[in-house]
Amino acid sequence: MSIQPEGEALRKATKWISCERQSDPDTDLARLIEQACLRFDLSPGDAEFLMRFFTTQEKPEPS
């Protein structure tokens, strides 16, 4: 296993989740984040960031 610079794993996880959601939009976001945390060795704080990042993207902007 390689050591990645801080933030690199989070960027890779974000890209991986985005790709997974494009290929299957119905996949549960919480499950994808859990898998990304295991795959990219992310902290609980990183998981919270990912959840906020992806849920705020889905909300429509106020008019």
PDB file of N, H, CA, C and O in Angstrom:
ATOM      1  N   MET A   1       0.847  -1.177   0.000  1.00  0.00           N
ATOM      2  CA  MET A   1       0.000   0.000   0.000  1.00  0.00           C
ATOM      3  C   MET A   1       0.890   1.236   0.000  1.00  0.00           C
ATOM      4  O   MET A   1       1.867   1.296   0.746  1.00  0.00           O
ATOM      5  N   SER A   2       0.565   2.206  -0.816  1.00  0.00           N
ATOM      6  H   SER A   2      -0.229   2.158  -1.421  1.00  0.00           H
ATOM      7  CA  SER A   2       1.377   3.408  -0.899  1.00  0.00           C
ATOM      8  C   SER A   2       0.851   4.484   0.043  1.00  0.00           C
ATOM      9  O   SER A   2      -0.333   4.511   0.379  1.00  0.00           O
ATOM     10  N   ILE A   3       1.729   5.347   0.453  1.00  0.00           N
ATOM     11  H   ILE A   3       2.691   5.324   0.180  1.00  0.00           H
ATOM     12  CA  ILE A   3       1.343   6.482   1.282  1.00  0.00           C
ATOM     13  C   ILE A   3       1.024   7.630   0.344  1.00  0.00           C
ATOM     14  O   ILE A   3       1.825   7.983  -0.522  1.00  0.00           O
ATOM     15  N   GLN A   4      -0.160   8.212   0.524  1.00  0.00           N
ATOM     16  H   GLN A   4      -0.811   7.925   1.227  1.00  0.00           H
ATOM     17  CA  GLN A   4      -0.592   9.287  -0.350  1.00  0.00           C
ATOM     18  C   GLN A   4      -0.518  10.609   0.392  1.00  0.00           C
ATOM     19  O   GLN A   4      -0.746  10.651   1.601  1.00  0.00           O
ATOM     20  N   PRO A   5      -0.204  11.689  -0.310  1.00  0.00           N
ATOM     21  CA  PRO A   5      -0.209  13.000   0.336  1.00  0.00           C
ATOM     22  C   PRO A   5      -1.596  13.301   0.900  1.00  0.00           C
ATOM     23  O   PRO A   5      -2.607  12.842   0.369  1.00  0.00           O
ATOM     24  N   GLU A   6      -1.628  14.078   1.980  1.00  0.00           N
ATOM     25  H   GLU A   6      -0.806  14.451   2.411  1.00  0.00           H
ATOM     26  CA  GLU A   6      -2.899  14.415   2.613  1.00  0.00           C
ATOM     27  C   GLU A   6      -3.826  15.061   1.593  1.00  0.00           C
ATOM     28  O   GLU A   6      -3.412  15.957   0.858  1.00  0.00           O
ATOM     29  N   GLY A   7      -5.045  14.624   1.545  1.00  0.00           N
ATOM     30  H   GLY A   7      -5.381  13.896   2.143  1.00  0.00           H
ATOM     31  CA  GLY A   7      -6.019  15.148   0.602  1.00  0.00           C
ATOM     32  C   GLY A   7      -6.097  14.348  -0.695  1.00  0.00           C
ATOM     33  O   GLY A   7      -7.122  14.368  -1.376  1.00  0.00           O
ATOM     34  N   GLU A   8      -5.041  13.659  -1.029  1.00  0.00           N
ATOM     35  H   GLU A   8      -4.209  13.643  -0.476  1.00  0.00           H
ATOM     36  CA  GLU A   8      -5.027  12.865  -2.266  1.00  0.00           C
ATOM     37  C   GLU A   8      -6.071  11.750  -2.202  1.00  0.00           C
ATOM     38  O   GLU A   8      -6.805  11.526  -3.164  1.00  0.00           O
ATOM     39  N   ALA A   9      -6.134  11.060  -1.076  1.00  0.00           N
ATOM     40  H   ALA A   9      -5.538  11.242  -0.294  1.00  0.00           H
ATOM     41  CA  ALA A   9      -7.099   9.968  -0.923  1.00  0.00           C
ATOM     42  C   ALA A   9      -8.526  10.499  -1.001  1.00  0.00           C
ATOM     43  O   ALA A   9      -9.400   9.857  -1.584  1.00  0.00           O
ATOM     44  N   LEU A  10      -8.760  11.661  -0.420  1.00  0.00           N
ATOM     45  H   LEU A  10      -8.050  12.182   0.054  1.00  0.00           H
ATOM     46  CA  LEU A  10     -10.100  12.252  -0.460  1.00  0.00           C
ATOM     47  C   LEU A  10     -10.476  12.640  -1.884  1.00  0.00           C
ATOM     48  O   LEU A  10     -11.622  12.450  -2.291  1.00  0.00           O
ATOM     49  N   ARG A  11      -9.536  13.177  -2.639  1.00  0.00           N
ATOM     50  H   ARG A  11      -8.606  13.332  -2.308  1.00  0.00           H
ATOM     51  CA  ARG A  11      -9.813  13.513  -4.046  1.00  0.00           C
ATOM     52  C   ARG A  11     -10.121  12.256  -4.859  1.00  0.00           C
ATOM     53  O   ARG A  11     -11.040  12.248  -5.678  1.00  0.00           O
ATOM     54  N   LYS A  12      -9.351  11.204  -4.627  1.00  0.00           N
ATOM     55  H   LYS A  12      -8.604  11.211  -3.962  1.00  0.00           H
ATOM     56  CA  LYS A  12      -9.595   9.952  -5.347  1.00  0.00           C
ATOM     57  C   LYS A  12     -10.948   9.362  -4.969  1.00  0.00           C
ATOM     58  O   LYS A  12     -11.662   8.842  -5.827  1.00  0.00           O
ATOM     59  N   ALA A  13     -11.298   9.440  -3.695  1.00  0.00           N
ATOM     60  H   ALA A  13     -10.718   9.862  -2.999  1.00  0.00           H
ATOM     61  CA  ALA A  13     -12.590   8.918  -3.237  1.00  0.00           C
ATOM     62  C   ALA A  13     -13.736   9.694  -3.867  1.00  0.00           C
ATOM     63  O   ALA A  13     -14.727   9.100  -4.291  1.00  0.00           O
ATOM     64  N   THR A  14     -13.613  11.004  -3.932  1.00  0.00           N
ATOM     65  H   THR A  14     -12.808  11.487  -3.588  1.00  0.00           H
ATOM     66  CA  THR A  14     -14.653  11.841  -4.539  1.00  0.00           C
ATOM     67  C   THR A  14     -14.838  11.476  -6.007  1.00  0.00           C
ATOM     68  O   THR A  14     -15.964  11.357  -6.489  1.00  0.00           O
ATOM     69  N   LYS A  15     -13.742  11.304  -6.699  1.00  0.00           N
ATOM     70  H   LYS A  15     -12.827  11.401  -6.307  1.00  0.00           H
ATOM     71  CA  LYS A  15     -13.814  10.922  -8.119  1.00  0.00           C
ATOM     72  C   LYS A  15     -14.430   9.531  -8.271  1.00  0.00           C
ATOM     73  O   LYS A  15     -15.261   9.314  -9.152  1.00  0.00           O
ATOM     74  N   TRP A  16     -14.025   8.589  -7.417  1.00  0.00           N
ATOM     75  H   TRP A  16     -13.349   8.765  -6.701  1.00  0.00           H
ATOM     76  CA  TRP A  16     -14.540   7.230  -7.484  1.00  0.00           C
ATOM     77  C   TRP A  16     -16.055   7.207  -7.238  1.00  0.00           C
ATOM     78  O   TRP A  16     -16.795   6.548  -7.968  1.00  0.00           O
ATOM     79  N   ILE A  17     -16.511   7.930  -6.207  1.00  0.00           N
ATOM     80  H   ILE A  17     -15.910   8.465  -5.614  1.00  0.00           H
ATOM     81  CA  ILE A  17     -17.946   7.978  -5.905  1.00  0.00           C
ATOM     82  C   ILE A  17     -18.704   8.595  -7.074  1.00  0.00           C
ATOM     83  O   ILE A  17     -19.759   8.091  -7.461  1.00  0.00           O
ATOM     84  N   SER A  18     -18.186   9.664  -7.632  1.00  0.00           N
ATOM     85  H   SER A  18     -17.329  10.072  -7.318  1.00  0.00           H
ATOM     86  CA  SER A  18     -18.847  10.307  -8.778  1.00  0.00           C
ATOM     87  C   SER A  18     -18.992   9.339  -9.947  1.00  0.00           C
ATOM     88  O   SER A  18     -20.045   9.272 -10.581  1.00  0.00           O
ATOM     89  N   CYS A  19     -17.937   8.598 -10.225  1.00  0.00           N
ATOM     90  H   CYS A  19     -17.082   8.653  -9.711  1.00  0.00           H
ATOM     91  CA  CYS A  19     -17.990   7.620 -11.324  1.00  0.00           C
ATOM     92  C   CYS A  19     -18.997   6.512 -11.038  1.00  0.00           C
ATOM     93  O   CYS A  19     -19.746   6.101 -11.924  1.00  0.00           O
ATOM     94  N   GLU A  20     -19.010   6.038  -9.813  1.00  0.00           N
ATOM     95  H   GLU A  20     -18.401   6.372  -9.093  1.00  0.00           H
ATOM     96  CA  GLU A  20     -19.954   4.986  -9.427  1.00  0.00           C
ATOM     97  C   GLU A  20     -21.394   5.467  -9.553  1.00  0.00           C
ATOM     98  O   GLU A  20     -22.266   4.720  -9.999  1.00  0.00           O
ATOM     99  N   ARG A  21     -21.641   6.702  -9.165  1.00  0.00           N
ATOM    100  H   ARG A  21     -20.934   7.309  -8.803  1.00  0.00           H
ATOM    101  CA  ARG A  21     -23.001   7.253  -9.235  1.00  0.00           C
ATOM    102  C   ARG A  21     -23.435   7.500 -10.663  1.00  0.00           C
ATOM    103  O   ARG A  21     -24.622   7.402 -10.976  1.00  0.00           O
ATOM    104  N   GLN A  22     -22.485   7.821 -11.540  1.00  0.00           N
ATOM    105  H   GLN A  22     -21.522   7.900 -11.286  1.00  0.00           H
ATOM    106  CA  GLN A  22     -22.829   8.000 -12.952  1.00  0.00           C
ATOM    107  C   GLN A  22     -23.214   6.676 -13.586  1.00  0.00           C
ATOM    108  O   GLN A  22     -24.139   6.614 -14.395  1.00  0.00           O
ATOM    109  N   SER A  23     -22.505   5.620 -13.218  1.00  0.00           N
ATOM    110  H   SER A  23     -21.754   5.671 -12.560  1.00  0.00           H
ATOM    111  CA  SER A  23     -22.810   4.322 -13.813  1.00  0.00           C
ATOM    112  C   SER A  23     -24.074   3.709 -13.224  1.00  0.00           C
ATOM    113  O   SER A  23     -24.763   2.944 -13.899  1.00  0.00           O
ATOM    114  N   ASP A  24     -24.391   4.042 -11.958  1.00  0.00           N
ATOM    115  H   ASP A  24     -23.831   4.663 -11.409  1.00  0.00           H
ATOM    116  CA  ASP A  24     -25.620   3.537 -11.336  1.00  0.00           C
ATOM    117  C   ASP A  24     -26.157   4.591 -10.362  1.00  0.00           C
ATOM    118  O   ASP A  24     -25.826   4.566  -9.176  1.00  0.00           O
ATOM    119  N   PRO A  25     -26.987   5.518 -10.863  1.00  0.00           N
ATOM    120  CA  PRO A  25     -27.491   6.619 -10.042  1.00  0.00           C
ATOM    121  C   PRO A  25     -28.340   6.180  -8.840  1.00  0.00           C
ATOM    122  O   PRO A  25     -28.523   6.955  -7.901  1.00  0.00           O
ATOM    123  N   ASP A  26     -28.854   4.956  -8.863  1.00  0.00           N
ATOM    124  H   ASP A  26     -28.705   4.327  -9.626  1.00  0.00           H
ATOM    125  CA  ASP A  26     -29.710   4.494  -7.775  1.00  0.00           C
ATOM    126  C   ASP A  26     -28.932   3.889  -6.606  1.00  0.00           C
ATOM    127  O   ASP A  26     -29.529   3.497  -5.603  1.00  0.00           O
ATOM    128  N   THR A  27     -27.606   3.809  -6.726  1.00  0.00           N
ATOM    129  H   THR A  27     -27.120   4.126  -7.541  1.00  0.00           H
ATOM    130  CA  THR A  27     -26.793   3.251  -5.655  1.00  0.00           C
ATOM    131  C   THR A  27     -26.893   4.139  -4.418  1.00  0.00           C
ATOM    132  O   THR A  27     -26.848   5.365  -4.524  1.00  0.00           O
ATOM    133  N   ASP A  28     -27.025   3.527  -3.263  1.00  0.00           N
ATOM    134  H   ASP A  28     -27.062   2.531  -3.177  1.00  0.00           H
ATOM    135  CA  ASP A  28     -27.148   4.247  -1.995  1.00  0.00           C
ATOM    136  C   ASP A  28     -25.862   5.030  -1.704  1.00  0.00           C
ATOM    137  O   ASP A  28     -24.772   4.459  -1.672  1.00  0.00           O
ATOM    138  N   LEU A  29     -26.005   6.337  -1.495  1.00  0.00           N
ATOM    139  H   LEU A  29     -26.891   6.800  -1.521  1.00  0.00           H
ATOM    140  CA  LEU A  29     -24.854   7.201  -1.265  1.00  0.00           C
ATOM    141  C   LEU A  29     -24.095   6.807   0.002  1.00  0.00           C
ATOM    142  O   LEU A  29     -22.865   6.768  -0.007  1.00  0.00           O
ATOM    143  N   ALA A  30     -24.797   6.519   1.073  1.00  0.00           N
ATOM    144  H   ALA A  30     -25.797   6.550   1.080  1.00  0.00           H
ATOM    145  CA  ALA A  30     -24.138   6.149   2.327  1.00  0.00           C
ATOM    146  C   ALA A  30     -23.289   4.894   2.143  1.00  0.00           C
ATOM    147  O   ALA A  30     -22.194   4.790   2.696  1.00  0.00           O
ATOM    148  N   ARG A  31     -23.792   3.958   1.374  1.00  0.00           N
ATOM    149  H   ARG A  31     -24.681   4.042   0.924  1.00  0.00           H
ATOM    150  CA  ARG A  31     -23.043   2.721   1.121  1.00  0.00           C
ATOM    151  C   ARG A  31     -21.789   3.009   0.293  1.00  0.00           C
ATOM    152  O   ARG A  31     -20.722   2.456   0.560  1.00  0.00           O
ATOM    153  N   LEU A  32     -21.924   3.874  -0.710  1.00  0.00           N
ATOM    154  H   LEU A  32     -22.791   4.323  -0.927  1.00  0.00           H
ATOM    155  CA  LEU A  32     -20.761   4.241  -1.520  1.00  0.00           C
ATOM    156  C   LEU A  32     -19.701   4.938  -0.666  1.00  0.00           C
ATOM    157  O   LEU A  32     -18.507   4.677  -0.816  1.00  0.00           O
ATOM    158  N   ILE A  33     -20.133   5.806   0.212  1.00  0.00           N
ATOM    159  H   ILE A  33     -21.103   6.018   0.334  1.00  0.00           H
ATOM    160  CA  ILE A  33     -19.180   6.515   1.074  1.00  0.00           C
ATOM    161  C   ILE A  33     -18.491   5.535   2.009  1.00  0.00           C
ATOM    162  O   ILE A  33     -17.287   5.640   2.245  1.00  0.00           O
ATOM    163  N   GLU A  34     -19.238   4.595   2.536  1.00  0.00           N
ATOM    164  H   GLU A  34     -20.216   4.510   2.344  1.00  0.00           H
ATOM    165  CA  GLU A  34     -18.643   3.574   3.399  1.00  0.00           C
ATOM    166  C   GLU A  34     -17.585   2.775   2.632  1.00  0.00           C
ATOM    167  O   GLU A  34     -16.494   2.525   3.145  1.00  0.00           O
ATOM    168  N   GLN A  35     -17.913   2.382   1.414  1.00  0.00           N
ATOM    169  H   GLN A  35     -18.800   2.585   0.997  1.00  0.00           H
ATOM    170  CA  GLN A  35     -16.963   1.631   0.593  1.00  0.00           C
ATOM    171  C   GLN A  35     -15.728   2.476   0.266  1.00  0.00           C
ATOM    172  O   GLN A  35     -14.605   1.974   0.277  1.00  0.00           O
ATOM    173  N   ALA A  36     -15.946   3.760  -0.023  1.00  0.00           N
ATOM    174  H   ALA A  36     -16.858   4.169  -0.032  1.00  0.00           H
ATOM    175  CA  ALA A  36     -14.829   4.655  -0.337  1.00  0.00           C
ATOM    176  C   ALA A  36     -13.912   4.827   0.876  1.00  0.00           C
ATOM    177  O   ALA A  36     -12.692   4.893   0.726  1.00  0.00           O
ATOM    178  N   CYS A  37     -14.490   4.899   2.067  1.00  0.00           N
ATOM    179  H   CYS A  37     -15.482   4.846   2.189  1.00  0.00           H
ATOM    180  CA  CYS A  37     -13.686   5.041   3.279  1.00  0.00           C
ATOM    181  C   CYS A  37     -12.781   3.824   3.475  1.00  0.00           C
ATOM    182  O   CYS A  37     -11.624   3.962   3.872  1.00  0.00           O
ATOM    183  N   LEU A  38     -13.301   2.663   3.201  1.00  0.00           N
ATOM    184  H   LEU A  38     -14.241   2.551   2.878  1.00  0.00           H
ATOM    185  CA  LEU A  38     -12.499   1.454   3.325  1.00  0.00           C
ATOM    186  C   LEU A  38     -11.450   1.381   2.215  1.00  0.00           C
ATOM    187  O   LEU A  38     -10.289   1.058   2.469  1.00  0.00           O
ATOM    188  N   ARG A  39     -11.859   1.678   1.002  1.00  0.00           N
ATOM    189  H   ARG A  39     -12.802   1.941   0.795  1.00  0.00           H
ATOM    190  CA  ARG A  39     -10.975   1.578  -0.156  1.00  0.00           C
ATOM    191  C   ARG A  39      -9.818   2.584  -0.092  1.00  0.00           C
ATOM    192  O   ARG A  39      -8.688   2.261  -0.458  1.00  0.00           O
ATOM    193  N   PHE A  40     -10.108   3.808   0.376  1.00  0.00           N
ATOM    194  H   PHE A  40     -11.025   4.071   0.673  1.00  0.00           H
ATOM    195  CA  PHE A  40      -9.110   4.872   0.360  1.00  0.00           C
ATOM    196  C   PHE A  40      -8.597   5.240   1.754  1.00  0.00           C
ATOM    197  O   PHE A  40      -7.894   6.238   1.913  1.00  0.00           O
ATOM    198  N   ASP A  41      -8.948   4.435   2.762  1.00  0.00           N
ATOM    199  H   ASP A  41      -9.519   3.625   2.632  1.00  0.00           H
ATOM    200  CA  ASP A  41      -8.483   4.612   4.133  1.00  0.00           C
ATOM    201  C   ASP A  41      -8.773   6.023   4.645  1.00  0.00           C
ATOM    202  O   ASP A  41      -7.868   6.743   5.067  1.00  0.00           O
ATOM    203  N   LEU A  42     -10.050   6.400   4.600  1.00  0.00           N
ATOM    204  H   LEU A  42     -10.785   5.815   4.257  1.00  0.00           H
ATOM    205  CA  LEU A  42     -10.462   7.739   5.007  1.00  0.00           C
ATOM    206  C   LEU A  42     -10.912   7.761   6.463  1.00  0.00           C
ATOM    207  O   LEU A  42     -11.307   6.737   7.022  1.00  0.00           O
ATOM    208  N   SER A  43     -10.847   8.924   7.056  1.00  0.00           N
ATOM    209  H   SER A  43     -10.527   9.755   6.602  1.00  0.00           H
ATOM    210  CA  SER A  43     -11.251   9.110   8.450  1.00  0.00           C
ATOM    211  C   SER A  43     -12.763   9.363   8.526  1.00  0.00           C
ATOM    212  O   SER A  43     -13.397   9.630   7.505  1.00  0.00           O
ATOM    213  N   PRO A  44     -13.341   9.279   9.731  1.00  0.00           N
ATOM    214  CA  PRO A  44     -14.759   9.626   9.888  1.00  0.00           C
ATOM    215  C   PRO A  44     -15.047  11.074   9.463  1.00  0.00           C
ATOM    216  O   PRO A  44     -16.119  11.363   8.931  1.00  0.00           O
ATOM    217  N   GLY A  45     -14.112  11.960   9.695  1.00  0.00           N
ATOM    218  H   GLY A  45     -13.241  11.725  10.127  1.00  0.00           H
ATOM    219  CA  GLY A  45     -14.286  13.349   9.250  1.00  0.00           C
ATOM    220  C   GLY A  45     -14.346  13.450   7.738  1.00  0.00           C
ATOM    221  O   GLY A  45     -15.114  14.243   7.193  1.00  0.00           O
ATOM    222  N   ASP A  46     -13.535  12.648   7.060  1.00  0.00           N
ATOM    223  H   ASP A  46     -12.911  12.005   7.502  1.00  0.00           H
ATOM    224  CA  ASP A  46     -13.579  12.608   5.594  1.00  0.00           C
ATOM    225  C   ASP A  46     -14.930  12.093   5.115  1.00  0.00           C
ATOM    226  O   ASP A  46     -15.480  12.586   4.130  1.00  0.00           O
ATOM    227  N   ALA A  47     -15.457  11.098   5.819  1.00  0.00           N
ATOM    228  H   ALA A  47     -15.010  10.697   6.619  1.00  0.00           H
ATOM    229  CA  ALA A  47     -16.771  10.542   5.454  1.00  0.00           C
ATOM    230  C   ALA A  47     -17.855  11.611   5.593  1.00  0.00           C
ATOM    231  O   ALA A  47     -18.742  11.710   4.746  1.00  0.00           O
ATOM    232  N   GLU A  48     -17.784  12.406   6.656  1.00  0.00           N
ATOM    233  H   GLU A  48     -17.063  12.325   7.345  1.00  0.00           H
ATOM    234  CA  GLU A  48     -18.758  13.491   6.838  1.00  0.00           C
ATOM    235  C   GLU A  48     -18.635  14.520   5.719  1.00  0.00           C
ATOM    236  O   GLU A  48     -19.638  15.010   5.201  1.00  0.00           O
ATOM    237  N   PHE A  49     -17.402  14.840   5.353  1.00  0.00           N
ATOM    238  H   PHE A  49     -16.587  14.441   5.774  1.00  0.00           H
ATOM    239  CA  PHE A  49     -17.191  15.774   4.253  1.00  0.00           C
ATOM    240  C   PHE A  49     -17.824  15.247   2.968  1.00  0.00           C
ATOM    241  O   PHE A  49     -18.516  15.981   2.262  1.00  0.00           O
ATOM    242  N   LEU A  50     -17.584  13.974   2.670  1.00  0.00           N
ATOM    243  H   LEU A  50     -17.022  13.378   3.243  1.00  0.00           H
ATOM    244  CA  LEU A  50     -18.136  13.386   1.449  1.00  0.00           C
ATOM    245  C   LEU A  50     -19.663  13.419   1.453  1.00  0.00           C
ATOM    246  O   LEU A  50     -20.286  13.713   0.432  1.00  0.00           O
ATOM    247  N   MET A  51     -20.258  13.118   2.600  1.00  0.00           N
ATOM    248  H   MET A  51     -19.752  12.880   3.429  1.00  0.00           H
ATOM    249  CA  MET A  51     -21.721  13.130   2.691  1.00  0.00           C
ATOM    250  C   MET A  51     -22.248  14.544   2.437  1.00  0.00           C
ATOM    251  O   MET A  51     -23.201  14.722   1.678  1.00  0.00           O
ATOM    252  N   ARG A  52     -21.637  15.545   3.066  1.00  0.00           N
ATOM    253  H   ARG A  52     -20.863  15.400   3.682  1.00  0.00           H
ATOM    254  CA  ARG A  52     -22.072  16.938   2.847  1.00  0.00           C
ATOM    255  C   ARG A  52     -21.844  17.346   1.397  1.00  0.00           C
ATOM    256  O   ARG A  52     -22.703  17.977   0.781  1.00  0.00           O
ATOM    257  N   PHE A  53     -20.688  16.987   0.857  1.00  0.00           N
ATOM    258  H   PHE A  53     -19.990  16.475   1.357  1.00  0.00           H
ATOM    259  CA  PHE A  53     -20.345  17.356  -0.513  1.00  0.00           C
ATOM    260  C   PHE A  53     -21.369  16.825  -1.504  1.00  0.00           C
ATOM    261  O   PHE A  53     -21.852  17.568  -2.358  1.00  0.00           O
ATOM    262  N   PHE A  54     -21.699  15.554  -1.396  1.00  0.00           N
ATOM    263  H   PHE A  54     -21.307  14.950  -0.702  1.00  0.00           H
ATOM    264  CA  PHE A  54     -22.611  14.948  -2.370  1.00  0.00           C
ATOM    265  C   PHE A  54     -24.072  15.306  -2.112  1.00  0.00           C
ATOM    266  O   PHE A  54     -24.849  15.387  -3.064  1.00  0.00           O
ATOM    267  N   THR A  55     -24.467  15.519  -0.873  1.00  0.00           N
ATOM    268  H   THR A  55     -23.836  15.453  -0.100  1.00  0.00           H
ATOM    269  CA  THR A  55     -25.868  15.878  -0.624  1.00  0.00           C
ATOM    270  C   THR A  55     -26.150  17.327  -0.978  1.00  0.00           C
ATOM    271  O   THR A  55     -27.266  17.640  -1.391  1.00  0.00           O
ATOM    272  N   THR A  56     -25.180  18.225  -0.833  1.00  0.00           N
ATOM    273  H   THR A  56     -24.273  17.971  -0.497  1.00  0.00           H
ATOM    274  CA  THR A  56     -25.424  19.617  -1.223  1.00  0.00           C
ATOM    275  C   THR A  56     -25.449  19.772  -2.731  1.00  0.00           C
ATOM    276  O   THR A  56     -26.081  20.694  -3.245  1.00  0.00           O
ATOM    277  N   GLN A  57     -24.770  18.883  -3.454  1.00  0.00           N
ATOM    278  H   GLN A  57     -24.256  18.134  -3.036  1.00  0.00           H
ATOM    279  CA  GLN A  57     -24.824  18.919  -4.915  1.00  0.00           C
ATOM    280  C   GLN A  57     -26.193  18.529  -5.425  1.00  0.00           C
ATOM    281  O   GLN A  57     -26.612  18.992  -6.487  1.00  0.00           O
ATOM    282  N   GLU A  58     -26.898  17.687  -4.692  1.00  0.00           N
ATOM    283  H   GLU A  58     -26.558  17.311  -3.830  1.00  0.00           H
ATOM    284  CA  GLU A  58     -28.195  17.176  -5.154  1.00  0.00           C
ATOM    285  C   GLU A  58     -29.336  18.146  -4.890  1.00  0.00           C
ATOM    286  O   GLU A  58     -30.368  18.071  -5.557  1.00  0.00           O
ATOM    287  N   LYS A  59     -29.174  19.055  -3.932  1.00  0.00           N
ATOM    288  H   LYS A  59     -28.335  19.115  -3.390  1.00  0.00           H
ATOM    289  CA  LYS A  59     -30.258  19.974  -3.583  1.00  0.00           C
ATOM    290  C   LYS A  59     -30.393  21.047  -4.653  1.00  0.00           C
ATOM    291  O   LYS A  59     -29.395  21.611  -5.100  1.00  0.00           O
ATOM    292  N   PRO A  60     -31.626  21.329  -5.063  1.00  0.00           N
ATOM    293  CA  PRO A  60     -31.809  22.395  -6.040  1.00  0.00           C
ATOM    294  C   PRO A  60     -31.509  23.755  -5.402  1.00  0.00           C
ATOM    295  O   PRO A  60     -31.760  23.967  -4.215  1.00  0.00           O
ATOM    296  N   GLU A  61     -30.977  24.655  -6.197  1.00  0.00           N
ATOM    297  H   GLU A  61     -30.773  24.484  -7.161  1.00  0.00           H
ATOM    298  CA  GLU A  61     -30.652  25.982  -5.682  1.00  0.00           C
ATOM    299  C   GLU A  61     -31.934  26.778  -5.502  1.00  0.00           C
ATOM    300  O   GLU A  61     -32.853  26.668  -6.313  1.00  0.00           O
ATOM    301  N   PRO A  62     -32.005  27.599  -4.420  1.00  0.00           N
ATOM    302  CA  PRO A  62     -33.208  28.394  -4.202  1.00  0.00           C
ATOM    303  C   PRO A  62     -33.370  29.462  -5.283  1.00  0.00           C
ATOM    304  O   PRO A  62     -32.384  29.999  -5.786  1.00  0.00           O
ATOM    305  N   SER A  63     -34.625  29.767  -5.636  1.00  0.00           N
ATOM    306  H   SER A  63     -35.426  29.331  -5.226  1.00  0.00           H
ATOM    307  CA  SER A  63     -34.871  30.751  -6.684  1.00  0.00           C
ATOM    308  C   SER A  63     -35.038  32.130  -6.113  1.00  0.00           C
ATOM    309  O   SER A  63     -35.254  33.085  -6.859  1.00  0.00           O
TER     310      SER A  63
END
